[in-house]
Amino acid sequence: MLNMNNEPQGRRKFNVRPNDSRRRAVLHKADGKIVGIGRIEEDVVKSAYRRWAPVYDATFGKVSTVGRKHVVEVINQRRGRVLEVGVGTGLSLADYKSDLEIVGIDLSPDMLEKARERVANDRMTHVTGLHEMDASALSFPDASFDTVVAMYVMTVVPDPEKVMRELARVTKPGGEVILVNHFSQEEGVRGWVERRMAPFAEIIGWRPVFDVSRVMGCTDLQMVQRQALRPWGIFTMMRFHRQAAVTADAAE
Ligand SMILES: C[S@@+](CC[C@H](N)C(=O)[O-])C[C@H]1O[C@@H](n2cnc3c(N)ncnc32)[C@H](O)[C@@H]1O
């Protein structure tokens, strides 16, 4: 017998299974070993960061402080307009020097709400915009920013290759794209722990197994620095120079 939803009567309690399996990330394997994790969909990212938003600053936000401060110090040596992609709760915003203009974007309205509160409470006039936006489809014109930074974001975004192309597009030729990210290890205890965590990527909201090659394929970006960050080198800073556009004349 079927119920109102055309499901077999008495089976409704088992309906948690499809959701459960949806929350199991697609794992890419080679020789039986997990080497990558599939796309995390936008709605999954949003719901993960709805859960993270109230506790983020006191948990992952704290663990990631050293890397964030280091990168902001690097950016403070630069000039002009900065786009912070995946700005989250805005933990970095107060540390930028006041003569930079900072624009932030994030996919998660819950994380952005925290960032907006922070900007309003601290009256941060150097932050000129916080927008709900997808990093893989930025609504800024080409060459809008001198510096584009994404901290602890590339392991989260649904399509990292597309995001790298977008970061390059909105960066002025001669400008910089800067990442801070966790890249996984194949060997050792750390690699083992990362592979054990991999099936839960959609629950925790980031990919514990994430190869550095996923951010290296954009031809407009040339890597100029790669530095393991304290503590323990778990996170890496990467700086990319935005190549000048090749004009049709020059290409001939
Ligand atoms: C681990 S948090 C990092 C937040 C912040 N950058 C920091 O240093 O604390 C990752 C952030 O990336 C955001 N995010 C994930 N996918 C995104 C996308 N496609 N576009 C914009 N933001 C995204 C999440 O909503 C979340 O706020």
The ligand as an SDF file (V2000), in Angstrom:
LIG
                    3D

 27 29  0  0  0  0  0  0  0  0999 V2000
   36.8210   27.7810    5.6270 C   0  0  0  0  0  0  0  0  0  0  0  0
   35.8630   29.1810    5.2880 S   0  0  0  0  0  0  0  0  0  0  0  0
   37.1230   30.4550    5.1640 C   0  0  0  0  0  0  0  0  0  0  0  0
   36.5990   31.8210    5.5350 C   0  0  0  0  0  0  0  0  0  0  0  0
   37.6400   32.9400    5.5730 C   0  0  0  0  0  0  0  0  0  0  0  0
   38.3250   33.0730    4.2930 N   0  0  0  0  0  0  0  0  0  0  0  0
   38.6390   32.7610    6.6720 C   0  0  0  0  0  0  0  0  0  0  0  0
   39.8470   32.9120    6.4420 O   0  0  0  0  0  0  0  0  0  0  0  0
   38.2190   32.4830    7.8140 O   0  0  0  0  0  0  0  0  0  0  0  0
   35.4070   28.9440    3.5740 C   0  0  0  0  0  0  0  0  0  0  0  0
   34.4730   30.0050    3.0600 C   0  0  0  0  0  0  0  0  0  0  0  0
   34.3560   29.8640    1.6410 O   0  0  0  0  0  0  0  0  0  0  0  0
   33.0210   30.1330    1.2850 C   0  0  0  0  0  0  0  0  0  0  0  0
   32.7350   29.5650   -0.0510 N   0  0  0  0  0  0  0  0  0  0  0  0
   32.6340   28.2710   -0.4010 C   0  0  0  0  0  0  0  0  0  0  0  0
   32.3450   28.1340   -1.7000 N   0  0  0  0  0  0  0  0  0  0  0  0
   32.2610   29.3880   -2.2080 C   0  0  0  0  0  0  0  0  0  0  0  0
   31.9910   29.9080   -3.5000 C   0  0  0  0  0  0  0  0  0  0  0  0
   31.7680   29.1070   -4.5550 N   0  0  0  0  0  0  0  0  0  0  0  0
   31.9660   31.2370   -3.6490 N   0  0  0  0  0  0  0  0  0  0  0  0
   32.2070   32.0680   -2.5990 C   0  0  0  0  0  0  0  0  0  0  0  0
   32.4850   31.6310   -1.3500 N   0  0  0  0  0  0  0  0  0  0  0  0
   32.5070   30.3020   -1.1470 C   0  0  0  0  0  0  0  0  0  0  0  0
   32.2280   29.4960    2.4090 C   0  0  0  0  0  0  0  0  0  0  0  0
   30.9050   29.9720    2.4470 O   0  0  0  0  0  0  0  0  0  0  0  0
   33.0650   29.8970    3.6130 C   0  0  0  0  0  0  0  0  0  0  0  0
   32.6590   31.1230    4.1500 O   0  0  0  0  0  0  0  0  0  0  0  0
  1  2  1  0
  2  3  1  0
  2 10  1  0
  3  4  1  0
  4  5  1  0
  5  6  1  0
  5  7  1  0
  7  8  2  0
  7  9  1  0
 10 11  1  0
 11 12  1  0
 11 26  1  0
 12 13  1  0
 13 14  1  0
 13 24  1  0
 14 15  1  0
 14 23  1  0
 15 16  2  0
 16 17  1  0
 17 18  1  0
 17 23  2  0
 18 19  1  0
 18 20  2  0
 20 21  1  0
 21 22  2  0
 22 23  1  0
 24 25  1  0
 24 26  1  0
 26 27  1  0
M  CHG  2   2   1   9  -1
M  END
$$$$
